[in-house]
Amino acid sequence: MFESIAIYSGLIATVWIFMGVYVVSRFYDGYNHSKQFCSELGATGSPTEKLSPIINNYPLGFLFCFFGWYLAQLSNVSILVNVAGGLVIVHGIGTWIAGYFPMDADPFTKNPTFNCKVHSWAGFIMLLSLVVAPVLVAISPTTIMIPLYFRIFSVVSVIAAIYYLFAMAKALKSQSNPGIHQRMSYGIQLMWLSCFSLVLV
């Protein structure tokens, strides 16, 4: 029963974050999903500073760690799959840290606070963990549990996520609409996590 719930936690996390970001944004007047980062919902001084991590970061961190634990304890699979599970756990821990240490209200500030620096590093580690994990799964020799089509999907998802990451960086530099690119990049990573959850069922 415990493992049956754990195997679906990757899928649940994806559904949760889409709903959570939407719900919290309703309490933030004027919030723009295209122009603003998801983290701005929990930024210092925002109207949803306390609400956002409670609804999003803390439960999501648990779901990521739960799914990561499931992958890490699997037997009769390649060690690469277990390592990928460890990276998902790292992603979950990073989610907690990013929620506890809010970013600055101004995402374009030249002098970020300590909290914002910790938040940014946590975000970077979160990003990296879900870039490396699909690659490990794609090259793992565990052919029975991980079919060829999912390996191909894993590689494509990494390429797409990185593409939108660069698009986000470009939009951030021009101070245009980095929010939409962030959502595309992270959404693709979460879609991979959801599909992996379903593949393992």
C-alpha positions in Angstrom: 0.0 0.0 0.0 2.8 2.4 1.0 4.7 1.8 -2.2 1.5 1.9 -4.3 1.0 5.5 -3.2 4.7 6.3 -3.6 4.7 5.3 -7.3 2.0 7.8 -8.1 3.6 10.6 -6.1 5.5 11.9 -9.2 2.2 12.3 -11.0 0.5 13.8 -8.0 3.3 16.4 -7.6 2.7 17.7 -11.1 -1.0 18.0 -10.7 -0.5 19.6 -7.3 1.9 22.3 -8.5 -0.3 23.4 -11.4 -3.3 23.7 -9.0 -1.3 25.2 -6.2 0.2 28.0 -8.3 -3.2 28.8 -9.8 -4.9 28.9 -6.4 -2.2 31.0 -4.7 -2.2 33.4 -7.6 -5.8 34.2 -7.0 -4.8 35.8 -3.7 -2.2 38.0 -5.4 -3.9 40.9 -7.2 -2.3 41.7 -10.5 -0.1 38.6 -10.7 0.9 37.9 -14.2 1.8 34.3 -15.1 3.6 35.3 -18.3 5.8 38.0 -16.8 6.3 36.8 -13.2 8.2 33.8 -11.9 6.3 31.2 -9.8 8.6 32.0 -6.9 7.4 35.6 -6.9 4.2 34.3 -5.2 6.4 33.6 -2.2 8.7 36.6 -2.6 9.6 38.8 0.4 6.7 41.3 0.9 4.3 39.7 -1.6 0.7 39.3 -0.5 1.1 35.5 -0.6 4.6 35.3 0.9 3.4 32.9 3.7 0.7 31.2 1.8 2.7 30.1 -1.2 5.2 27.8 0.6 2.5 26.3 2.7 0.4 25.3 -0.3 3.2 24.6 -2.8 6.8 24.1 -1.5 6.3 22.1 1.6 3.8 19.5 0.4 5.6 19.4 -3.0 8.9 18.7 -1.4 7.4 15.8 0.4 5.9 14.4 -2.8 9.2 14.7 -4.7 11.1 13.0 -1.8 8.5 10.3 -1.6 8.8 9.5 -5.3 12.5 9.7 -5.2 12.6 7.3 -2.3 10.5 4.8 -4.3 13.1 5.0 -7.2 16.1 4.8 -4.9 14.9 1.7 -3.1 13.9 -0.3 -6.3 15.7 -3.6 -6.6 16.6 -5.4 -9.8 17.2 -2.2 -11.7 20.3 -0.3 -12.8 22.1 1.7 -10.2 21.5 4.7 -12.5 17.7 4.5 -11.8 18.5 4.5 -8.0 20.7 7.5 -8.4 18.0 9.2 -10.4 15.7 8.6 -7.4 18.3 10.3 -5.2 18.3 13.3 -7.5 14.5 13.5 -7.2 15.0 13.5 -3.4 17.5 16.4 -3.9 14.9 18.2 -5.9 12.4 17.8 -3.1 14.8 19.1 -0.5 15.6 22.0 -2.8 11.9 22.7 -3.0 11.7 23.0 0.8 14.7 25.3 0.9 13.4 27.5 -1.8 10.2 27.8 0.1 11.8 28.7 3.4 14.2 31.2 1.9 12.1 33.6 -0.2 13.4 35.5 -3.3 13.5 39.3 -3.3 10.4 41.2 -4.4 12.4 42.5 -7.4 13.7 39.6 -9.5 15.9 42.0 -11.4 17.7 43.4 -8.4 21.5 43.8 -8.7 22.1 43.3 -5.0 20.1 40.2 -3.8 19.7 39.5 -0.1 21.1 36.4 1.6 17.6 34.7 1.5 17.4 35.4 -2.3 20.9 33.9 -2.9 20.0 30.8 -1.0 16.7 30.6 -2.9 18.5 31.0 -6.2 21.0 28.3 -5.4 18.2 25.9 -4.3 16.4 26.6 -7.6 19.6 25.9 -9.6 20.1 22.6 -7.8 16.4 21.7 -8.4 16.8 22.5 -12.1 20.0 20.5 -12.4 18.6 17.5 -10.6 15.7 17.1 -13.0 18.1 17.6 -16.0 20.5 14.8 -14.9 17.8 12.3 -13.7 16.2 11.8 -17.1 19.6 11.4 -18.8 20.5 8.6 -16.2 17.1 6.9 -16.8 17.6 7.2 -20.6 21.0 5.5 -20.6 20.3 2.9 -17.9 20.4 -0.7 -19.0 17.1 -1.5 -17.2 15.2 -2.4 -20.4 12.3 -4.3 -18.9 11.0 -1.5 -16.6 12.0 1.4 -18.9 10.8 1.0 -22.5 12.6 2.5 -25.5 9.9 5.1 -26.2 10.3 6.5 -22.6 14.1 6.7 -23.1 13.6 8.7 -26.2 11.1 10.9 -24.4 13.5 11.4 -21.6 16.2 12.8 -24.0 13.7 15.0 -25.8 12.3 16.4 -22.6 15.8 17.4 -21.4 16.6 19.1 -24.7 13.2 20.9 -24.6 13.6 21.9 -20.9 17.1 23.4 -21.6 15.8 25.2 -24.7 13.1 27.0 -22.7 15.7 27.6 -19.9 17.8 29.6 -22.3 14.7 31.4 -23.6 13.9 32.3 -20.0 17.4 33.7 -19.5 17.0 35.8 -22.6 13.6 37.0 -21.5 15.0 37.8 -18.1 17.8 39.9 -19.6 15.3 41.9 -21.7 12.9 42.0 -18.7 10.0 40.9 -20.9 8.1 37.6 -20.1 10.4 35.1 -18.4 7.5 33.6 -16.5 6.1 31.8 -19.5 9.5 30.3 -20.4 10.1 29.2 -16.8 6.7 27.5 -16.7 7.5 25.7 -20.0 10.9 24.5 -18.9 9.8 23.3 -15.5 6.5 22.0 -16.8 8.4 19.8 -19.2 10.5 18.4 -16.4 7.4 17.7 -14.3 5.7 16.1 -17.3 8.7 13.7 -17.5 8.3 12.9 -13.8 4.6 12.2 -14.3 5.2 10.0 -17.3 7.9 8.1 -15.4 5.5 7.6 -12.5 3.0 6.1 -15.0 5.5 4.0 -16.8 6.5 2.3 -13.5 2.9 1.4 -12.6 
